[in-house]
């Protein structure tokens, strides 16, 4: 929740100036780590909401057929959740490409290699 609630630019600065100096990270590593943590928080929320959007009756039906919890998740719940989470995941990864330009503030060339 804290990661999703703070701006990405602030997180880049924190990774580079605070965490990077303690762990002696270079610019590229700090930039990639900040983008990864920021995107992971949103992807986790997308996956969580996709799984919760499947009606509980689906799990009950799978369990009544004798499936274990893991089998029910892999064979019944996750395929349905994948279809529901695909559009927001695509949007999030497009946002990641756009957000990669913010790492230029710590002197990293972004994905477009411009500027």
Number of C-alpha atoms within 10 A of each C-alpha: 8 7 15 14 8 11 11 20 15 11 19 25 18 15 23 25 16 13 14 18 13 10 11 13 17 11 19 15 14 25 26 15 17 23 22 12 15 20 20 15 14 17 17 11 14 20 19 13 14 20 20 12 14 16 10 11 9 15 17 13 13 18 15 10 10 10 16 12 12 10 13 19 19 12 12 17 22 17 12 17 20 14 10 18 19 14 11 15 16 11 10 17 13 11 12 15 13 13 16 18 17 17 24 16 12 15 12 16 16 17 13 10 9 8 9
